[in-house]
Amino acid sequence: MNKDIIMIEGKVYLSTNSAGKLCAMSPTTIAKQCSAKKIQDCVKTNGRWYISSEEPIKFKKQKLKAILLLTLMIKNDPEVEENRVQIDNEVLRYIYNSLAMQGYLNIKNRNNKNDFNIYRDVVLTEAGFNIAIKSDTYDFDKVIVAFLNVIKPIITLIVEMSTFAT
C-alpha cells in the first residue's frame, strides 16, 4: 500500500514526503506547519501528517520566481509560441490554481478544463508581478529549465494520484 497518498472520504491526501517534493520543503517543516495549524486542510493518521491535494502549493521563493517570470515572459512576448511550453493542462491548472489561491495571479478561464492557455487565461496580480520582476535572469531558456525542475515532481505526483484514484 502506498503511504504517500491516501484517500479519506473521497478526498486525496499527500504525505508530508510528497508535499515536500512539490514545494522543496522538508517533510519535518511541513509536519510542523500542520501541527501549528498553518496548513488548513491536513489530517494526522497513524502518527503521520497528510495534506489535502487541494491545499495550495507554497513554493519556495526561487521556484515561485521561476514560475511567475516564465508566465510573464509568455504573456508579454508575442513571439513565444505555445509549442515551446508543452505541458499537460492538468499540471498547469494545478500549479496556476495554487498560485491563484495565494493571490499571485488570476485565472480568467477557470471552468474550461480542456482549454487552458497561459497567454490568454492567466493574469499576474501586483504581488505576482513584483516577485517576477525581481528575478536574477531574464533568459528564456534558463527560466524554462527552472520551471521544468519545478513541475517535474508535480507531474509525477499527479500521475500517482490518478493511478491511486482509479
C-alpha positions as CSV (number, residue, x, y, z in Angstrom):
1,M,0.0,0.0,0.0
2,N,1.3,3.5,-1.0
3,K,1.6,5.5,2.2
4,D,2.5,8.7,0.3
5,I,-1.1,9.1,-1.0
6,I,-4.2,8.2,1.0
7,M,-7.9,8.8,0.4
8,I,-10.3,9.9,3.2
9,E,-14.0,10.3,2.4
10,G,-13.3,10.5,-1.3
11,K,-10.6,13.2,-0.9
12,V,-6.9,12.6,-1.8
13,Y,-4.3,13.4,0.8
14,L,-0.5,13.6,0.3
15,S,2.1,12.6,2.9
16,T,4.5,15.3,4.1
17,N,7.1,13.5,2.0
18,S,5.1,14.0,-1.3
19,A,4.1,17.5,-0.4
20,G,7.8,18.3,0.4
21,K,8.8,17.2,-3.1
22,L,6.2,19.6,-4.6
23,C,7.4,22.7,-2.8
24,A,11.0,21.8,-2.0
25,M,10.5,21.8,1.8
26,S,11.5,19.2,4.2
27,P,8.7,16.8,5.4
28,T,9.6,17.8,9.0
29,T,8.9,21.5,8.2
30,I,5.6,20.6,6.6
31,A,4.6,18.4,9.6
32,K,5.5,21.4,12.0
33,Q,3.3,23.6,9.8
34,C,0.4,21.1,10.2
35,S,0.9,20.9,13.9
36,A,0.9,24.7,14.2
37,K,-2.3,24.9,12.0
38,K,-0.5,26.9,9.3
39,I,-1.8,24.3,6.7
40,Q,-5.5,24.3,6.8
41,D,-6.6,21.1,5.2
42,C,-4.5,18.4,6.8
43,V,-5.1,15.3,8.9
44,K,-3.0,13.1,11.2
45,T,-3.4,9.4,10.9
46,N,-1.2,6.6,12.3
47,G,1.2,9.3,13.5
48,R,1.8,10.8,10.1
49,W,0.5,14.1,8.7
50,Y,-1.3,14.2,5.3
51,I,-2.1,17.3,3.4
52,S,-5.1,17.6,1.0
53,S,-4.2,17.6,-2.6
54,E,-6.5,20.7,-2.9
55,E,-4.3,22.7,-0.5
56,P,-2.3,25.4,-2.4
57,I,1.3,24.5,-3.1
58,K,3.5,27.0,-1.3
59,F,6.7,27.2,-3.4
60,K,10.0,28.5,-2.1
61,K,10.9,31.9,-3.4
62,Q,13.2,30.8,-6.2
63,K,10.7,28.3,-7.6
64,L,7.9,30.9,-7.3
65,K,10.1,33.4,-9.2
66,A,10.7,30.9,-12.0
67,I,7.0,30.1,-12.5
68,L,5.9,33.8,-12.4
69,L,8.8,35.0,-14.6
70,L,8.0,32.4,-17.2
71,T,4.4,33.4,-17.1
72,L,5.3,37.0,-17.5
73,M,7.6,36.2,-20.4
74,I,4.9,34.1,-22.2
75,K,2.3,36.8,-21.7
76,N,4.5,39.7,-22.9
77,D,6.3,38.2,-25.8
78,P,4.1,37.5,-28.8
79,E,7.0,35.7,-30.4
80,V,6.9,32.9,-27.8
81,E,4.9,30.1,-29.3
82,E,2.8,27.9,-27.1
83,N,4.6,24.9,-28.6
84,R,7.8,25.8,-26.7
85,V,5.9,25.1,-23.4
86,Q,4.1,21.8,-23.9
87,I,2.8,20.7,-20.5
88,D,-0.3,18.8,-19.7
89,N,-3.3,21.0,-18.9
90,E,-4.0,19.2,-15.6
91,V,-0.4,20.0,-14.4
92,L,-0.7,23.7,-15.5
93,R,-4.1,24.1,-13.9
94,Y,-2.8,22.5,-10.6
95,I,0.1,24.9,-10.5
96,Y,-1.8,28.0,-11.5
97,N,-4.8,27.3,-9.3
98,S,-2.4,27.1,-6.3
99,L,-0.9,30.4,-7.3
100,A,-4.3,32.0,-7.8
101,M,-5.4,30.9,-4.3
102,Q,-2.3,32.6,-2.9
103,G,-3.0,35.8,-4.7
104,Y,-0.1,35.8,-7.2
105,L,-2.3,35.6,-10.3
106,N,-5.9,35.5,-11.6
107,I,-7.3,32.9,-14.0
108,K,-9.9,34.1,-16.5
109,N,-11.0,30.7,-17.9
110,R,-11.3,28.5,-14.8
111,N,-14.3,26.5,-15.8
112,N,-12.9,25.1,-19.2
113,K,-10.6,22.3,-18.1
114,N,-9.8,21.3,-21.7
115,D,-8.8,24.7,-23.0
116,F,-6.2,26.3,-20.7
117,N,-3.9,28.9,-22.2
118,I,-1.3,30.8,-20.2
119,Y,-1.2,33.7,-22.8
120,R,-5.0,34.2,-22.8
121,D,-6.2,33.0,-19.3
122,V,-3.5,33.9,-16.7
123,V,-3.0,37.5,-15.4
124,L,-0.4,38.2,-12.8
125,T,-1.5,40.3,-9.8
126,E,0.6,43.1,-8.5
127,A,2.1,40.7,-5.9
128,G,3.0,38.1,-8.6
129,F,4.4,40.8,-10.9
130,N,6.6,42.2,-8.2
131,I,8.1,38.8,-7.5
132,A,8.6,38.0,-11.2
133,I,10.5,41.2,-12.0
134,K,12.9,40.7,-9.0
135,S,14.3,37.7,-10.8
136,D,18.1,37.2,-11.4
137,T,17.8,36.1,-15.0
138,Y,15.6,37.0,-17.9
139,D,17.0,34.4,-20.3
140,F,14.0,32.3,-21.6
141,D,16.0,29.1,-21.8
142,K,17.3,29.3,-18.2
143,V,13.8,30.2,-17.0
144,I,12.2,27.3,-18.8
145,V,14.7,24.9,-17.3
146,A,14.0,26.2,-13.8
147,F,10.3,25.9,-14.5
148,L,10.6,22.3,-15.7
149,N,12.5,21.5,-12.5
150,V,9.6,22.9,-10.5
151,I,7.0,20.9,-12.3
152,K,8.7,17.5,-12.5
153,P,7.7,16.4,-9.1
154,I,4.2,17.7,-9.7
155,I,3.8,15.7,-12.8
156,T,5.0,12.6,-11.0
157,L,2.6,13.2,-8.2
158,I,-0.4,13.8,-10.5
159,V,0.3,10.5,-12.2
160,E,0.5,8.7,-8.9
161,M,-2.8,10.4,-7.7
162,S,-4.6,9.5,-10.9
163,T,-3.4,5.9,-10.6
164,F,-4.4,5.8,-6.9
165,A,-7.9,7.2,-7.5
166,T,-8.7,4.5,-10.2
